[in-house]
């Protein structure tokens, strides 16, 4: 049995991903991927996790662009999902992919150095 918050999170994920593909009018928002959406059980807060391909400056610009688009995104969620209360939206940079890449790199380095000592 799925919780309602899970269904709402899935719907928000699809909607926000589609909005980003169509393109927000904000030039600061670069190549963004929505990695996850978590909605609180009371449906009052939606945390949208995202990653960005680009430099640190591009990541920073995207963060500001997404923050300024929160009102528009909430309005679109309200229109699309027809909920009594539209959740507040918070964007958080998903560091897990970078973290995973770093671990991968370290493991490869360890494997390389171990191979040299055989």
MDTraj code that builds the backbone (N, CA, C; nanometers):
import mdtraj as md
import numpy as np

residues = "UNK UNK UNK UNK UNK UNK UNK UNK UNK UNK UNK UNK UNK UNK UNK UNK UNK UNK UNK UNK UNK UNK UNK UNK UNK UNK UNK UNK UNK UNK UNK UNK UNK UNK UNK UNK UNK UNK UNK UNK UNK UNK UNK UNK UNK UNK UNK UNK UNK UNK UNK UNK UNK UNK UNK UNK UNK UNK UNK UNK UNK UNK UNK UNK UNK UNK UNK UNK UNK UNK UNK UNK UNK UNK UNK UNK UNK UNK UNK UNK UNK UNK UNK UNK UNK UNK UNK UNK UNK UNK UNK UNK UNK UNK UNK UNK UNK UNK UNK UNK UNK UNK UNK UNK UNK UNK UNK UNK UNK UNK UNK UNK UNK UNK UNK UNK UNK UNK".split()
xyz = np.array([
    [0.0857, -0.1192, 0.0000],
    [0.0000, 0.0000, 0.0000],
    [0.0894, 0.1244, 0.0000],
    [0.0716, 0.2073, -0.0998],
    [0.1500, 0.3300, -0.1084],
    [0.0865, 0.4405, -0.0257],
    [0.1716, 0.5163, 0.0390],
    [0.1219, 0.6321, 0.1122],
    [0.0850, 0.7400, 0.0112],
    [-0.0069, 0.8231, 0.0468],
    [-0.0466, 0.9327, -0.0415],
    [0.0721, 1.0239, -0.0704],
    [0.1570, 1.0469, 0.0287],
    [0.2725, 1.1356, 0.0088],
    [0.3657, 1.0816, -0.0997],
    [0.3763, 0.9478, -0.1100],
    [0.4595, 0.8875, -0.2154],
    [0.4005, 0.9147, -0.3534],
    [0.2690, 0.9041, -0.3645],
    [0.2023, 0.9302, -0.4927],
    [0.2164, 1.0764, -0.5317],
    [0.2010, 1.1643, -0.4344],
    [0.2159, 1.3078, -0.4609],
    [0.3603, 1.3377, -0.5016],
    [0.4568, 1.2757, -0.4340],
    [0.5986, 1.2958, -0.4673],
    [0.6264, 1.2515, -0.6103],
    [0.5701, 1.1370, -0.6495],
    [0.5905, 1.0869, -0.7852],
    [0.5300, 1.1829, -0.8886],
    [0.4113, 1.2332, -0.8592],
    [0.3448, 1.3267, -0.9510],
    [0.4239, 1.4567, -0.9624],
    [0.4763, 1.5059, -0.8497],
    [0.5565, 1.6290, -0.8513],
    [0.6850, 1.6054, -0.9293],
    [0.7470, 1.4895, -0.9108],
    [0.8701, 1.4547, -0.9834],
    [0.8457, 1.4632, -1.1344],
    [0.7384, 1.3992, -1.1809],
    [0.7067, 1.4004, -1.3237],
    [0.6783, 1.5418, -1.3732],
    [0.6007, 1.6171, -1.2958],
    [0.5618, 1.7518, -1.3368],
    [0.6829, 1.8456, -1.3451],
    [0.7645, 1.8463, -1.2412],
    [0.8802, 1.9365, -1.2385],
    [0.9814, 1.8958, -1.3455],
    [1.0004, 1.7657, -1.3658],
    [1.0902, 1.7202, -1.4727],
    [1.0409, 1.7706, -1.6074],
    [0.9103, 1.7620, -1.6310],
    [0.8528, 1.8092, -1.7574],
    [0.8696, 1.9603, -1.7716],
    [0.8491, 2.0331, -1.6627],
    [0.8671, 2.1792, -1.6678],
    [1.0112, 2.2150, -1.7031],
    [1.1056, 2.1395, -1.6498],
    [1.2466, 2.1679, -1.6780],
    [1.2829, 2.1319, -1.8216],
    [1.2196, 2.0275, -1.8758],
    [1.2463, 1.9888, -2.0147],
    [1.1916, 2.0962, -2.1087],
    [1.0678, 2.1397, -2.0816],
    [1.0090, 2.2465, -2.1638],
    [1.0912, 2.3726, -2.1474],
    [1.1535, 2.3836, -2.0326],
    [1.2410, 2.4966, -2.0072],
    [1.1727, 2.6071, -1.9301],
    [1.2268, 2.6332, -1.8145],
    [1.1853, 2.7519, -1.7431],
    [1.2437, 2.8681, -1.8228],
    [1.1814, 2.9812, -1.8156],
    [1.2293, 3.0953, -1.8937],
    [1.3595, 3.1538, -1.8369],
    [1.4021, 3.1013, -1.7238],
    [1.5202, 3.1549, -1.6565],
    [1.6474, 3.1001, -1.7203],
    [1.7313, 3.1873, -1.7771],
    [1.8543, 3.1407, -1.8424],
    [1.9573, 3.0835, -1.7440],
    [1.9391, 3.1090, -1.6148],
    [2.0341, 3.0580, -1.5154],
    [2.0198, 2.9080, -1.4946],
    [1.9020, 2.8551, -1.5241],
    [1.8775, 2.7125, -1.5013],
    [1.9365, 2.6334, -1.6168],
    [2.0407, 2.5565, -1.5854],
    [2.1128, 2.4810, -1.6878],
    [2.0598, 2.3399, -1.7047],
    [2.1521, 2.2453, -1.7234],
    [2.1151, 2.1046, -1.7430],
    [2.0850, 2.0421, -1.6076],
    [1.9588, 2.0436, -1.5706],
    [1.9155, 1.9972, -1.4395],
    [1.8464, 1.8623, -1.4527],
    [1.8757, 1.7728, -1.3596],
    [1.8049, 1.6452, -1.3508],
    [1.7443, 1.6351, -1.2118],
    [1.6163, 1.6065, -1.2072],
    [1.5506, 1.5836, -1.0783],
    [1.5798, 1.4389, -1.0402],
    [1.6474, 1.4185, -0.9271],
    [1.6856, 1.2839, -0.8871],
    [1.5847, 1.2203, -0.7919],
    [1.5153, 1.3027, -0.7135],
    [1.4177, 1.2484, -0.6183],
    [1.3278, 1.3605, -0.5679],
    [1.2112, 1.3220, -0.5205],
    [1.1208, 1.4162, -0.4546],
    [1.0707, 1.3473, -0.3296],
    [1.0810, 1.4166, -0.2180],
    [1.0276, 1.3637, -0.0923],
    [0.9205, 1.4606, -0.0428],
    [0.8052, 1.4066, -0.0075],
    [0.6945, 1.4882, 0.0427],
    [0.6641, 1.4423, 0.1843],
    [0.6482, 1.5381, 0.2744],
    [0.6166, 1.5025, 0.4132],
    [0.4785, 1.4372, 0.4179],
    [0.4541, 1.3570, 0.5227],
    [0.3272, 1.2851, 0.5351],
    [0.2067, 1.3783, 0.5395],
    [0.2255, 1.4998, 0.5921],
    [0.1131, 1.5944, 0.5970],
    [0.0975, 1.6721, 0.4660],
    [0.1813, 1.6404, 0.3670],
    [0.1764, 1.6994, 0.2325],
    [0.2033, 1.8501, 0.2301],
    [0.2689, 1.9016, 0.3318],
    [0.2933, 2.0457, 0.3383],
    [0.4299, 2.0867, 0.2849],
    [0.5207, 1.9915, 0.2652],
    [0.6538, 2.0264, 0.2168],
    [0.7031, 1.9230, 0.1158],
    [0.7452, 1.9728, 0.0010],
    [0.8042, 1.8864, -0.1019],
    [0.9498, 1.9280, -0.1183],
    [1.0407, 1.8356, -0.0899],
    [1.1827, 1.8610, -0.1104],
    [1.2213, 1.7955, -0.2422],
    [1.2699, 1.8782, -0.3341],
    [1.3049, 1.8302, -0.4676],
    [1.4570, 1.8263, -0.4779],
    [1.5102, 1.7071, -0.4979],
    [1.6549, 1.6886, -0.5088],
    [1.6935, 1.6916, -0.6564],
    [1.8022, 1.7615, -0.6857],
    [1.8429, 1.7770, -0.8251],
    [1.9946, 1.7728, -0.8387],
    [2.0395, 1.7456, -0.9609],
    [2.1816, 1.7563, -0.9935],
    [2.1935, 1.8471, -1.1157],
    [2.3131, 1.9006, -1.1345],
    [2.3395, 1.9906, -1.2464],
    [2.4708, 1.9492, -1.3107],
    [2.4714, 1.9469, -1.4426],
    [2.5965, 1.9240, -1.5143],
    [2.6553, 2.0611, -1.5418],
    [2.7782, 2.0825, -1.4982],
    [2.8416, 2.2115, -1.5242],
    [2.9395, 2.2503, -1.4156],
    [2.9924, 2.3695, -1.4317],
    [3.0909, 2.4228, -1.3370],
    [3.0237, 2.4643, -1.2064],
    [3.1045, 2.4985, -1.1076],
    [3.0497, 2.5461, -0.9802],
    [2.9663, 2.6721, -1.0007],
    [3.0112, 2.7609, -1.0900],
    [2.9346, 2.8833, -1.1174],
    [2.7986, 2.8499, -1.1792],
    [2.7980, 2.7525, -1.2690],
    [2.6710, 2.7125, -1.3319],
    [2.5783, 2.6472, -1.2294],
    [2.6356, 2.5704, -1.1375],
    [2.5551, 2.5081, -1.0325],
    [2.4935, 2.6149, -0.9422],
    [2.5740, 2.7151, -0.9108],
    [2.5269, 2.8240, -0.8253],
    [2.4155, 2.9027, -0.8954],
    [2.4347, 2.9318, -1.0233],
    [2.3340, 3.0054, -1.1002],
    [2.2041, 2.9248, -1.1079],
    [2.2166, 2.7942, -1.1281],
    [2.0986, 2.7085, -1.1347],
    [2.0247, 2.7093, -1.0018],
    [2.1000, 2.7026, -0.8916],
    [2.0364, 2.7066, -0.7590],
    [1.9541, 2.8332, -0.7425],
    [2.0094, 2.9469, -0.7834],
    [1.9371, 3.0740, -0.7723],
    [1.8164, 3.0759, -0.8663],
    [1.8346, 3.0220, -0.9871],
    [1.7246, 3.0170, -1.0831],
    [1.6094, 2.9316, -1.0332],
    [1.6417, 2.8154, -0.9761],
    [1.5375, 2.7278, -0.9224],
    [1.4675, 2.7932, -0.8034],
    [1.5447, 2.8596, -0.7196],
    [1.4854, 2.9276, -0.6033],
    [1.3868, 3.0349, -0.6476],
    [1.4205, 3.1064, -0.7546],
    [1.3300, 3.2117, -0.8010],
    [1.2083, 3.1546, -0.8733],
    [1.2151, 3.0281, -0.9153],
    [1.1031, 2.9660, -0.9871],
    [1.0062, 2.8925, -0.8944],
    [1.0335, 2.8924, -0.7646],
    [0.9515, 2.8169, -0.6703],
    [0.8040, 2.8576, -0.6785],
    [0.7748, 2.9854, -0.6856],
    [0.6360, 3.0322, -0.6929],
    [0.5656, 2.9782, -0.8162],
    [0.6333, 2.9881, -0.9298],
    [0.5785, 2.9364, -1.0555],
    [0.5555, 2.7859, -1.0465],
    [0.6517, 2.7144, -0.9906],
    [0.6407, 2.5681, -0.9801],
    [0.5260, 2.5288, -0.8872],
    [0.5115, 2.5993, -0.7765],
    [0.3989, 2.5716, -0.6854],
    [0.2653, 2.5940, -0.7560],
    [0.2586, 2.7023, -0.8346],
    [0.1345, 2.7328, -0.9076],
    [0.1034, 2.6196, -1.0062],
    [0.2060, 2.5704, -1.0764],
    [0.1862, 2.4606, -1.1717],
    [0.1454, 2.3316, -1.0997],
    [0.2052, 2.3059, -0.9834],
    [0.1665, 2.1876, -0.9040],
    [0.0196, 2.2000, -0.8646],
    [-0.0200, 2.3181, -0.8202],
    [-0.1592, 2.3414, -0.7793],
    [-0.2563, 2.3190, -0.8938],
    [-0.2219, 2.3685, -1.0123],
    [-0.3089, 2.3510, -1.1290],
    [-0.3178, 2.2045, -1.1689],
    [-0.2047, 2.1368, -1.1674],
    [-0.1979, 1.9999, -1.2158],
    [-0.2580, 1.8985, -1.1181],
    [-0.2269, 1.9122, -0.9908],
    [-0.2665, 1.8101, -0.8932],
    [-0.3981, 1.8418, -0.8218],
    [-0.4460, 1.9626, -0.8330],
    [-0.5720, 2.0047, -0.7695],
    [-0.5822, 1.9595, -0.6242],
    [-0.4858, 2.0016, -0.5459],
    [-0.4846, 1.9662, -0.4036],
    [-0.5411, 2.0820, -0.3237],
    [-0.5970, 2.0485, -0.2068],
    [-0.6510, 2.1525, -0.1192],
    [-0.5380, 2.2464, -0.0756],
    [-0.4242, 2.1872, -0.0403],
    [-0.3070, 2.2651, 0.0001],
    [-0.1910, 2.2239, -0.0900],
    [-0.1310, 2.3221, -0.1552],
    [-0.0142, 2.2935, -0.2394],
    [0.1092, 2.2981, -0.1496],
    [0.1898, 2.1940, -0.1515],
    [0.3060, 2.1906, -0.0619],
    [0.4065, 2.3012, -0.0920],
    [0.4734, 2.3458, 0.0121],
    [0.5864, 2.4364, -0.0070],
    [0.6931, 2.3551, -0.0795],
    [0.7697, 2.4227, -0.1638],
    [0.8708, 2.3550, -0.2438],
    [1.0091, 2.4036, -0.2029],
    [1.0990, 2.3085, -0.1788],
    [1.2373, 2.3399, -0.1466],
    [1.3251, 2.2579, -0.2403],
    [1.4209, 2.3248, -0.3038],
    [1.5161, 2.2541, -0.3884],
    [1.6433, 2.2288, -0.3097],
    [1.6944, 2.1056, -0.3175],
    [1.8211, 2.0714, -0.2524],
    [1.9101, 2.0023, -0.3544],
    [2.0357, 2.0450, -0.3580],
    [2.1310, 1.9828, -0.4485],
    [2.1599, 1.8420, -0.3995],
    [2.1485, 1.7454, -0.4874],
    [2.1724, 1.6052, -0.4524],
    [2.3211, 1.5748, -0.4671],
    [2.3875, 1.5621, -0.3547],
    [2.5324, 1.5390, -0.3562],
    [2.5677, 1.3914, -0.3665],
    [2.4689, 1.3047, -0.3643],
    [2.4975, 1.1607, -0.3612],
    [2.5679, 1.1133, -0.4885],
    [2.5365, 1.1738, -0.6028],
    [2.6003, 1.1311, -0.7275],
    [2.7483, 1.1688, -0.7264],
    [2.7783, 1.2925, -0.6854],
    [2.9191, 1.3332, -0.6749],
    [2.9921, 1.2471, -0.5726],
    [2.9248, 1.2178, -0.4621],
    [2.9839, 1.1361, -0.3570],
    [3.0155, 0.9962, -0.4116],
    [2.9203, 0.9389, -0.4857],
    [2.9408, 0.8074, -0.5460],
    [3.0563, 0.8080, -0.6449],
    [3.0644, 0.9143, -0.7248],
    [3.1739, 0.9255, -0.8227],
    [3.3083, 0.9328, -0.7517],
    [3.3119, 1.0056, -0.6411],
    [3.4354, 1.0198, -0.5653],
    [3.4792, 0.8848, -0.5081],
    [3.3838, 0.8104, -0.4546],
    [3.4144, 0.6781, -0.4001],
    [3.4647, 0.5865, -0.5119],
    [3.3969, 0.5924, -0.6268],
    [3.4399, 0.5143, -0.7434],
    [3.5847, 0.5440, -0.7802],
    [3.6157, 0.6719, -0.7853],
    [3.7510, 0.7162, -0.8226],
    [3.8532, 0.6642, -0.7210],
    [3.8195, 0.6774, -0.5928],
    [3.9105, 0.6299, -0.4873],
    [3.9313, 0.4788, -0.4960],
    [3.8239, 0.4051, -0.5225],
    [3.8365, 0.2595, -0.5341],
    [3.9247, 0.2215, -0.6528],
    [3.9105, 0.2941, -0.7628],
    [3.9950, 0.2665, -0.8796],
    [4.1414, 0.2961, -0.8483],
    [4.1640, 0.4071, -0.7739],
    [4.3014, 0.4412, -0.7363],
    [4.3606, 0.3328, -0.6463],
    [4.2814, 0.2832, -0.5536],
    [4.3278, 0.1769, -0.4636],
    [4.3592, 0.0528, -0.5448],
    [4.2701, 0.0185, -0.6388],
    [4.2915, -0.0987, -0.7242],
    [4.4176, -0.0861, -0.8057],
    [4.4464, 0.0335, -0.8543],
    [4.5671, 0.0583, -0.9345],
    [4.6922, 0.0408, -0.8490],
    [4.6905, 0.0973, -0.7293],
    [4.8097, 0.0877, -0.6446],
    [4.8301, -0.0543, -0.5935],
    [4.7207, -0.1263, -0.5653],
    [4.7341, -0.2661, -0.5213],
    [4.7923, -0.3510, -0.6322],
    [4.7508, -0.3263, -0.7569],
    [4.8005, -0.4018, -0.8702],
    [4.9507, -0.3831, -0.8895],
    [5.0031, -0.2683, -0.8516],
    [5.1449, -0.2401, -0.8672],
    [5.2306, -0.3171, -0.7681],
    [5.1698, -0.3565, -0.6537],
    [5.2464, -0.4223, -0.5470],
    [5.2447, -0.5735, -0.5565],
    [5.1699, -0.6290, -0.6514],
    [5.1607, -0.7762, -0.6613],
    [5.2891, -0.8397, -0.7035],
])
top = md.Topology()
chain = top.add_chain()
for i, resn in enumerate(residues, 1):
    res = top.add_residue(resn, chain, resSeq=i)
    for name in ("N", "CA", "C"):
        top.add_atom(name, md.element.get_by_symbol(name[0]), res)
traj = md.Trajectory(xyz[None], top)
